[in-house]
């Protein structure tokens, strides 16, 4: 029993199947961007970005010890984000579809979930564990996450990896 007399619940371990990230399998969450010929005009195979809510930041993100497990998930409610491994190494990303709520008065919740107000002021429904999928990303490509897509990772088997990351300059602040 916890200090308030409530039973203490242990977190459950859920094993998720891996899905290879392709333009077709990932389309509900964003885009898989692959190489295109130099000089090709902008089109639907290019990242369809929304960085209109602030100053874009493109940087190399060095990550260490991001093994193939996670216990939390996050989303960017106002913008898209792009991630890709430097060198085309294999990596993984847990995702769930966006659940941003534009008008909380019209939403009662789904499967018992309650609408939550974020620290930034937007409303959302937390994703259910059953709604989380894990994608395997291999080769010279990157993922563009749609606005509001829940994500956990990047995750990988190596001790460390470097990633290209395009997001807003204040993503980790707001």
Secondary structure as GFF3:
##gff-version 3
##sequence-region A 1 174
A	DSSP	beta_strand	18	20	.	.	.	ID=ss1
A	DSSP	beta_strand	30	34	.	.	.	ID=ss2
A	DSSP	beta_strand	56	64	.	.	.	ID=ss3
A	DSSP	beta_strand	81	85	.	.	.	ID=ss4
A	DSSP	beta_strand	91	96	.	.	.	ID=ss5
A	DSSP	beta_strand	100	101	.	.	.	ID=ss6
A	DSSP	three_ten_helix	104	106	.	.	.	ID=ss7
A	DSSP	beta_strand	115	117	.	.	.	ID=ss8
A	DSSP	beta_strand	123	125	.	.	.	ID=ss9
A	DSSP	three_ten_helix	129	131	.	.	.	ID=ss10
A	DSSP	beta_strand	133	137	.	.	.	ID=ss11
A	DSSP	beta_strand	141	145	.	.	.	ID=ss12
A	DSSP	beta_strand	150	155	.	.	.	ID=ss13
A	DSSP	beta_strand	160	168	.	.	.	ID=ss14
###
